[in-house]
Amino acid sequence: MKRRLGFTLVEILVAMAILAIALAATTRAASLATDGARETRGRLLATWAAGNRLAEMRARGLFPAPAVTTATVEQGGLSLVVQETVATTPNPTILRVDFAVSDARVPGRVLSTHTAFLVKP
């Protein structure tokens, strides 16, 4: 009996099926990594937006009245909604400021929260 060289059709089909499964898994992993990076970028930009607003308040020496205000800002090409809640504290010379920053495209989904205190100048 003469031995033939090469692969049979079944062997080639099995190898192609294994390769297709491996490529699908790799594509899924790359997609998850991209989504994770996009989410991290959005949260980082939201944290920066809250920090920028706090730095602006401190630099201008603002001591606003207790209220809730909302502003739309652009940070790193991403449109964000910053909700600023100013509240009193037991010490009348200190205010508590809470920031909740969300993506303008999905306003109900908060990306970052930040709490700070302002001292009366």
N, C-alpha and C positions, 0 to 999 in steps of 0.2 A: 504494500500500500504506500502510495506516494504522499508525503506531507506537503500541504499547500502553505505558502507564505502569505501573510497579511491577516486582516481581521474579517470576521463574518459580518453580515449586515446587522444581526442582533447585537453584536458587541459594539458596533458603531452607534446604533440607536440608543443603547444604554449609556454610552459615554456622552452622547449629545444631551440626553435627559439630565444626567448629573451636572453637566456644564450649565444647562439652562437654569436648573435650580440654584446653583451657586451664583450665577449672574443676577438672578432675581433677588436673592438674599443680599448681595452686595449693593444693588440699586436701592433696596429698602433701607439699608443701614446708612447709605449716603443721604437719602431723603430725610431720615430722622436727624442726622447730624446737622443738615442745613436748617431744618425747622428749629432745632435747639439753638443754633447760632443766631437765628433771626429773633427768637424769643429773648435771648440774653441781651442782644443789642437793644431791643425795645425797652427792656427793664433798665439797662444802663442809662439810656438817653432820658428815661423818665426820672431817674434818680438825679441826673444832672440838671434837669429842668427845675425840680424842686429846690435843689441846692442853689441854683442861679437866682431863683426868686427870693430865697432867704438871704443870700448875699446882697442882693439889691436892697432889700428892706433894711438890713443892717448898715449898709453903706450910706443910704439916704437918711438914716436916723428915724425911720418911720416907727410910729407907735399907734397903729390903727385902732379904730373902735371895734368892739366885738361884732363880727359879722361873718357871713359865708359869701365868698365871691368865687366866680369862675372865669377863667381866661384861657384862650387858645394860644398856644405858643408853638414855634417851630424849633426843633432841636435835631441837628444832624439829618435834615431832610424828612423828618417824621413829624407830623402834626399831632400835637398832644393837648389834652384838656387838663388844666391844673385847677383843682378845687382847693381853695384856701379857707380854712376855718379858724378864725381868731376868737379865742375865749379868754376870759379873765381867770386869774388865779387868786388864792387867798392873799397874796401880796399884791397890793395895787400898783406896784412899779414893775411888775412882770406880767407879760402876756404869753399864753400858750398858742402856738400856731401849728395847725395840722395841715399837711399837704397830702392830697390824694391825686395821683397823676394817672390818666388813662389815655389810651390811643383814641384819637378823634374819630376814627372809623368804627370803633366799638366802645362807645362812651361808658357803658356799664362795667367794663372789665378793667379793674384797677391794676396798673403795672407796678406802681411803687407808692409807698406811703412814707411820710417823713414827719417827725414831730420836732419842734424846736421851741425855744423860749426867747422872747425879746425883752430886754431891759429898757425901761424908760430913760431916754437920754437926758 
